Amino acid sequence: MNVEQRIRERAYEIWESKGRPEGQDFEHWSQARDEIEPYYKEGDATAGSIESSVAIPMPRSEGQG
């Protein structure tokens, strides 16, 4: 999915979550763009997803504990 499609979907989700108000398209689009674009600019379209936000535990070094 490209960035514009993802922004469109997120803007729609925001619109629905706010009770489908009329005349706030620009605000919803801007909010969606602000949420989505940073992940695509990093070059990783999955950044920010739940899979990428799960930390992998690092092994303890000797002497810690």
Secondary structure as UniProt FT lines:
FT   HELIX           3..17
FT   TURN            18..19
FT   TURN            22..23
FT   HELIX           25..41
FT   TURN            42..43
FT   TURN            45..48
FT   HELIX           50..53
FT   TURN            62..63
//
